[in-house]
Amino acid sequence: MFSRAMAVDIVAKKGYKAMMRGKRVIVTGVLNKAGALGAKFVPRSLAAKIAKYVAGEK
């Protein structure tokens, strides 16, 4: 699951910059942003199944 994860230093820098701008939540990466947006439009039960699949759980 984490083989294509964004480098921790990049995530930390983006998080720090967002915090300094007063942001409480930041989503990094195109796929993460798409997933966060998509989760707003699907039922939670379906979103949970998708998350479970992505995490490689059965």
C-alpha positions in Angstrom: 0.0 0.0 0.0 2.8 2.4 0.9 5.1 1.6 -2.0 4.0 4.7 -3.9 3.7 6.9 -0.8 4.9 10.5 -1.0 8.2 11.2 0.7 7.8 12.2 4.4 9.8 15.3 4.0 7.6 16.6 1.3 4.4 15.8 3.3 5.9 17.5 6.4 6.8 20.6 4.5 3.4 20.9 2.9 1.8 20.3 6.3 3.9 22.9 8.0 3.3 25.5 5.3 -0.5 24.9 5.5 -0.4 25.1 9.3 1.4 28.5 9.1 -1.3 29.7 6.7 -4.0 28.7 9.3 -5.2 25.6 7.5 -6.5 22.8 9.8 -6.7 20.1 7.1 -4.5 19.5 4.1 -4.7 16.6 1.6 -1.5 16.0 -0.3 -1.2 14.2 -3.6 -3.6 14.0 -6.6 -4.9 10.5 -5.8 -5.5 11.5 -2.2 -7.4 14.6 -3.2 -9.5 12.7 -5.7 -10.3 10.1 -3.0 -11.2 12.8 -0.5 -13.4 14.5 -3.0 -15.0 11.3 -4.1 -15.8 10.2 -0.6 -18.1 13.2 -0.3 -20.4 11.8 -3.0 -20.6 8.1 -2.1 -22.4 6.4 0.8 -20.1 5.8 3.8 -20.6 2.1 3.6 -19.2 2.1 0.0 -16.3 4.5 1.0 -15.4 2.1 3.8 -15.3 -0.9 1.4 -13.2 1.0 -1.1 -10.8 2.1 1.7 -10.6 -1.5 2.9 -9.8 -2.7 -0.7 -7.1 0.0 -1.2 -5.5 -1.0 2.1 -5.3 -4.6 0.9 -7.6 -6.0 3.7 -10.1 -8.7 3.1 
